[in-house]
Amino acid sequence: MRKIFILLIIIFFSMNVNSKPNFTIEEINDFKVFKNRNLSENDYKIQSLNERFKIEGTNNSEDSLAFFASPLAADEDNVGNIFIMDKTSLTIKKFDNNGKFVISFGGKGNGPGELQGVASMVVSSGKVHVVDFMKNAVVIFDLDGKYIKDTPLNNGFPMHLAKVGENKFIGIKDNYYEREGVNYSAKTLTLMNNEFNDLVKIAEFEFKQDGTTSNSMLDYLIPYAVSDDKIYISSNNEDNYTIDVYNFDGEKISEIRRDYRKVKMTKKESETFDDLLTKKNSGRKSPPLSAINKKAVNNIYCDKNDCLWVLFSIERNKQNEKDFIVDLYEDNILVDRFSLENFTGYDFFFLDDRYYFRNNDILHLKVSESTLNVYDFNSLKLK
């Protein structure tokens, strides 16, 4: 009996000596840096979601007004009504929580509540906000499609607009300038108030336009996400897996890091990206992306539980080439890794597949197919 007791003590202490925490926390420049150890890239669970319904923009026999051919954005209000912004018709399509068409509003024109060129859309505080780059204004409607007002934009128009709480917004603005005889372009992630006046430039990515510096299209895409009280921004880096965390005043409060080894894009992945981009651009080809390194972080999302979903780059093979692999963070700490079988994974930020975590739903907008799939977040389960 004594030997068994001693053996149990040895096992207990061995387990505690050999087990290491999956993260460390350091204080750097007055904010905390969460350094997470990597998990096994090839050892992850498979999870799935239940699809609630699918909205088909070009195959909707219910009502001709429900037709949409070029969706650019989707969102939900607080009770689950869905809004889809269509670039071709310059309209917003509203569907109820079961996918039944309700109303179409907006439309091309110069009059009140009409649109000329849409760039982004978000639902916030009981209103639908549509960024119109031709009018250089945000056109605002109520949730029934009734026109409220135009809010002029004074410093460029924001792309990939998101709400920050109930009275602020964030989006990516383009800036062009000259410095010491060299032209530059910059993508600026800007925090704005409810009148779309700039408050804080949270992050800026600068690119030299001198004719000799080669910038990949992937350099211009900035993954970011907004939770109930924080803003998460990827460093958009090939070498480091880093996500900066800000409060709603635009102040950096912490940083998430994870062990990462640089990964080069294969020829097949480059060809896939080129094909998808050509399809999205209606046949117009862009410069190829072969022989470049992948970005460490490709996209980030916040779910209803304030957990952070990070899509990251790995070495792809026949077994995992289409896996949608997620690092899951809770309070800046890596707690899980899984693949979601409902979605296709790419190791690049690609705007043809747009995901929105809203209420109890995950919306998957497939731009090239003019479809919106709605999944029940609460149905997430192991396969």
Secondary structure as UniProt FT lines:
FT   HELIX           2..18
FT   STRAND          23..28
FT   TURN            29..30
FT   STRAND          31..36
FT   TURN            41..42
FT   STRAND          45..56
FT   HELIX           64..66
FT   STRAND          71..76
FT   TURN            78..79
FT   STRAND          82..86
FT   TURN            87..90
FT   STRAND          91..95
FT   TURN            97..98
FT   STRAND          101..106
FT   TURN            112..113
FT   STRAND          118..124
FT   TURN            125..126
FT   STRAND          127..132
FT   TURN            133..136
FT   STRAND          137..142
FT   TURN            143..144
FT   STRAND          147..152
FT   STRAND          159..164
FT   TURN            165..167
FT   STRAND          168..179
FT   TURN            180..181
FT   STRAND          182..193
FT   TURN            194..195
FT   STRAND          198..208
FT   HELIX           217..220
FT   STRAND          224..226
FT   STRAND          231..234
FT   STRAND          241..246
FT   TURN            248..249
FT   STRAND          252..258
FT   HELIX           267..280
FT   TURN            281..283
FT   TURN            290..291
FT   STRAND          297..302
FT   TURN            304..305
FT   STRAND          308..312
FT   TURN            318..322
FT   STRAND          325..330
FT   TURN            331..332
FT   STRAND          333..340
FT   TURN            341..342
FT   TURN            351..352
FT   STRAND          353..358
FT   TURN            359..360
FT   STRAND          361..366
FT   TURN            367..370
FT   STRAND          371..382
//
